[in-house]
Amino acid sequence: MYFGRSVGRALKLSAIFLYATLELIAKHPSTRQQRAEWLHHFCLRALRWMGIAVRQQGPFPESGVVIANHLGYLDVIALAAVHRCVFVGKSEIRHWPLFGWMTTMSGTLYVKRGRGGSSERAKDGMQEVSNAGLPLVFFPEGTTSLGDTVLPFHSGLLSQAMEAGQPVTAVHIRYRLTQYNGPNLSLADVCFWDDTLLAIHIFRMLALRGIEVELCFADAPIDFSVNAADRKIAAQEARAAVLQLRSEAEAKSVSA
């Protein structure tokens, strides 16, 4: 049964990707607004056909920077589905077959990880996104985790945003399975955090029923302390803001 569900949803997802590719070729969106619009509708369709529900708490900011914990590729799809936005991605993605082209066409702002000054070179791109009236989303952990913790934040892009006077809003992402999927399937099959091949992970994820994504947005941008001029302290305070949202979400779940 699980295999059949995976195959059926995989075929639907393939059809969505084909349609999205043809749409990009036909429309060839050129502005950031047009590309964010395309990504928004693509992600809405993808979530619907994969049977994934999104619960949003708090407003998605209309501008500025949005930072979140990072659990897997579904994070991007969920965030883009609820609001038009631009993402920061690692530069290697640009060269991936087909997916790299689609990511570029969606308006992704690329950054080279582990290279000195990469965040500085991204400053012009961040300003361009701001001028377009779109929020910029990135994941300061720099990698994914299973969700049992929030990894330390990298400070490069965050410090660039703060120097540019951009408001920084925190969001916490978590997943739930609202239906029983058997003893061998769990949230680890939703969160892409280990060395499993991407295609295998997606196939397993498509078998799951009752996937729910919860996006908890802070009601206001982070109020950094005067000490946040130190980029390391700013990163710690930003991480604390995401952890606070996580604690609030867990408390609501317990009380419910």
C-alpha positions as CSV (number, residue, x, y, z in Angstrom):
1,M,0.0,0.0,0.0
2,Y,2.8,2.4,0.9
3,F,4.6,1.6,-2.3
4,G,1.5,2.2,-4.4
5,R,0.9,5.6,-2.6
6,S,4.5,6.6,-3.3
7,V,4.2,5.7,-7.0
8,G,0.9,7.5,-7.4
9,R,2.1,10.7,-5.7
10,A,5.5,10.5,-7.5
11,L,3.7,10.5,-10.9
12,K,1.6,13.5,-9.8
13,L,4.6,15.3,-8.6
14,S,6.4,14.6,-11.9
15,A,3.5,16.0,-13.8
16,I,3.6,19.2,-11.7
17,F,7.3,19.6,-12.4
18,L,6.7,19.1,-16.1
19,Y,3.9,21.7,-16.1
20,A,6.1,24.1,-14.1
21,T,9.0,23.7,-16.5
22,L,6.7,24.3,-19.6
23,E,5.3,27.3,-17.8
24,L,8.7,28.8,-17.2
25,I,9.7,28.2,-20.8
26,A,6.5,29.8,-22.0
27,K,6.3,32.8,-19.7
28,H,10.0,33.2,-18.9
29,P,9.5,35.5,-15.9
30,S,12.1,38.1,-15.7
31,T,11.4,40.3,-12.7
32,R,11.7,39.1,-9.1
33,Q,8.0,39.7,-8.5
34,Q,7.1,37.5,-11.5
35,R,9.5,34.8,-10.4
36,A,8.3,34.8,-6.8
37,E,4.7,34.6,-8.1
38,W,5.6,31.5,-10.2
39,L,7.3,29.8,-7.2
40,H,4.3,30.6,-5.0
41,H,1.8,28.9,-7.3
42,F,4.1,26.0,-8.0
43,C,4.6,25.3,-4.3
44,L,0.8,25.6,-3.7
45,R,0.1,22.9,-6.3
46,A,2.9,20.7,-5.1
47,L,1.7,20.7,-1.5
48,R,-1.9,20.0,-2.6
49,W,-1.0,17.0,-4.7
50,M,1.4,15.6,-2.1
51,G,-1.4,15.8,0.5
52,I,0.6,18.1,2.8
53,A,-1.3,20.6,5.1
54,V,0.2,23.9,6.3
55,R,-0.8,25.6,9.5
56,Q,0.4,29.2,9.8
57,Q,0.6,31.1,13.1
58,G,1.4,34.8,13.0
59,P,1.9,37.0,9.9
60,F,4.4,36.4,7.2
61,P,6.3,39.8,7.0
62,E,5.7,41.7,3.7
63,S,9.4,42.8,3.6
64,G,12.7,42.5,5.3
65,V,14.5,39.2,6.2
66,V,12.9,36.1,7.5
67,I,15.1,33.5,9.3
68,A,14.1,30.0,10.2
69,N,15.3,26.7,11.5
70,H,16.0,24.2,8.7
71,L,14.6,20.6,8.6
72,G,14.5,19.8,4.9
73,Y,13.5,20.6,1.3
74,L,9.8,20.9,2.4
75,D,10.7,24.0,4.4
76,V,11.1,26.0,1.2
77,I,8.0,24.6,-0.4
78,A,5.8,25.4,2.6
79,L,7.2,28.9,3.1
80,A,6.8,29.8,-0.6
81,A,3.3,28.4,-0.6
82,V,2.0,30.8,2.1
83,H,3.7,33.9,0.7
84,R,5.6,35.2,-2.3
85,C,9.3,35.5,-1.3
86,V,12.9,35.0,-2.4
87,F,15.3,32.4,-0.9
88,V,19.0,32.3,-0.3
89,G,20.6,29.1,-1.6
90,K,24.1,27.6,-1.9
91,S,25.7,28.3,-5.2
92,E,26.2,24.6,-6.1
93,I,22.4,24.3,-6.6
94,R,22.7,26.6,-9.7
95,H,24.5,23.7,-11.5
96,W,22.1,20.9,-10.7
97,P,20.4,19.5,-13.8
98,L,16.9,21.0,-14.4
99,F,16.4,21.7,-10.7
100,G,19.2,24.3,-10.7
101,W,17.6,26.0,-13.7
102,M,14.2,26.1,-12.0
103,T,15.8,27.4,-8.8
104,T,17.5,30.2,-10.7
105,M,14.3,31.0,-12.5
106,S,12.5,31.3,-9.2
107,G,14.8,34.2,-8.3
108,T,17.1,32.4,-5.7
109,L,19.9,34.5,-4.4
110,Y,23.0,32.4,-4.4
111,V,25.8,32.4,-1.8
112,K,29.1,30.5,-1.8
113,R,29.4,28.8,1.5
114,G,32.7,28.6,3.2
115,R,34.2,31.4,1.1
116,G,35.4,34.5,2.8
117,G,33.4,37.6,1.8
118,S,30.5,35.6,0.2
119,S,27.9,37.3,2.4
120,E,29.4,40.7,1.5
121,R,29.0,39.8,-2.2
122,A,25.4,39.0,-1.6
123,K,24.6,42.5,-0.3
124,D,23.7,43.9,-3.7
125,G,21.3,41.0,-4.2
126,M,19.7,41.5,-0.8
127,Q,19.1,45.1,-1.6
128,E,17.6,44.2,-5.0
129,V,15.1,41.8,-3.3
130,S,14.3,44.6,-0.8
131,N,13.7,47.1,-3.6
132,A,11.3,44.6,-5.3
133,G,9.2,44.7,-2.1
134,L,9.7,41.0,-1.3
135,P,10.9,39.3,1.9
136,L,14.1,37.4,1.7
137,V,14.2,34.0,3.5
138,F,17.3,32.1,4.6
139,F,18.3,29.4,7.1
140,P,21.2,30.5,9.3
141,E,21.9,27.0,10.5
142,G,23.4,26.4,7.1
143,T,22.3,22.7,7.1
144,T,19.3,20.6,8.1
145,S,18.6,18.7,11.3
146,L,16.0,16.3,12.5
147,G,14.3,19.1,14.6
148,D,15.2,17.9,18.1
149,T,17.4,21.0,18.4
150,V,18.3,24.2,16.5
151,L,21.9,24.3,15.5
152,P,24.1,27.3,16.0
153,F,23.5,30.1,13.5
154,H,26.0,31.4,11.0
155,S,26.3,35.2,11.2
156,G,27.4,36.4,7.7
157,L,24.1,37.0,6.0
158,L,22.5,38.1,9.2
159,S,25.0,40.8,9.8
160,Q,24.6,42.0,6.3
161,A,20.9,42.3,6.7
162,M,21.3,44.2,10.0
163,E,23.9,46.6,8.5
164,A,21.5,47.3,5.7
165,G,18.8,48.2,8.3
166,Q,16.6,45.3,7.3
167,P,14.1,44.1,9.9
168,V,14.7,40.4,10.8
169,T,11.7,38.2,11.7
170,A,12.0,34.8,13.1
171,V,9.9,31.7,12.2
172,H,10.0,28.2,13.6
173,I,9.2,25.3,11.4
174,R,8.0,21.9,12.7
175,Y,6.3,18.8,11.2
176,R,3.7,16.5,12.6
177,L,2.1,13.3,11.3
178,T,-1.6,13.5,12.1
179,Q,-2.2,9.9,10.9
180,Y,-0.6,6.6,11.8
181,N,1.8,5.4,9.1
182,G,3.0,2.1,10.6
183,P,6.0,1.3,12.8
184,N,8.7,1.9,10.2
185,L,7.8,5.4,9.1
186,S,8.3,8.5,11.1
187,L,9.2,12.2,11.0
188,A,12.7,11.2,10.0
189,D,11.1,10.4,6.6
190,V,9.9,14.0,6.4
191,C,13.0,15.8,7.7
192,F,15.8,15.4,5.2
193,W,18.8,15.6,7.5
194,D,21.0,12.5,7.0
195,D,23.0,11.0,4.0
196,T,20.0,9.3,2.4
197,L,19.9,9.9,-1.4
198,L,17.4,12.7,-2.1
199,A,15.4,10.6,-4.6
200,I,15.0,7.8,-2.0
201,H,14.0,10.2,0.7
202,I,11.4,11.9,-1.5
203,F,9.9,8.5,-2.4
204,R,9.6,7.5,1.2
205,M,8.1,10.9,2.1
206,L,5.5,10.5,-0.5
207,A,4.2,7.4,1.2
208,L,3.3,9.2,4.4
209,R,-0.2,10.3,5.2
210,G,-1.2,13.2,7.3
211,I,2.0,15.4,7.0
212,E,1.4,18.8,8.6
213,V,3.8,21.7,8.5
214,E,3.5,24.3,11.2
215,L,5.0,27.7,10.5
216,C,5.1,29.9,13.7
217,F,6.0,33.5,12.8
218,A,7.0,36.1,15.4
219,D,4.5,38.9,15.7
220,A,7.3,41.5,15.2
221,P,10.9,41.7,14.1
222,I,13.7,40.7,16.5
223,D,14.6,43.5,18.9
224,F,18.4,43.0,19.0
225,S,20.3,44.3,22.0
226,V,23.0,47.0,21.7
227,N,25.6,44.2,21.9
228,A,24.3,42.7,18.6
229,A,26.8,44.9,16.8
230,D,29.0,41.9,17.5
231,R,27.9,39.5,14.7
232,K,28.3,36.5,16.9
233,I,26.0,37.9,19.6
234,A,23.5,38.8,16.9
235,A,23.5,35.2,15.7
236,Q,23.0,34.0,19.2
237,E,20.0,36.4,19.7
238,A,18.5,35.4,16.4
239,R,18.8,31.7,17.3
240,A,17.2,32.5,20.7
241,A,14.2,34.1,18.9
242,V,13.6,30.9,16.9
243,L,14.0,28.8,20.0
244,Q,11.5,31.0,21.8
245,L,8.9,30.3,19.1
246,R,9.6,26.6,19.4
247,S,9.0,26.7,23.1
248,E,5.7,28.6,22.6
249,A,4.6,26.1,20.0
250,E,5.4,23.2,22.2
251,A,3.5,24.8,25.1
252,K,0.4,25.3,23.0
253,S,0.6,21.7,21.9
254,V,0.7,20.5,25.5
255,S,-2.2,22.7,26.6
256,A,-4.3,21.6,23.6
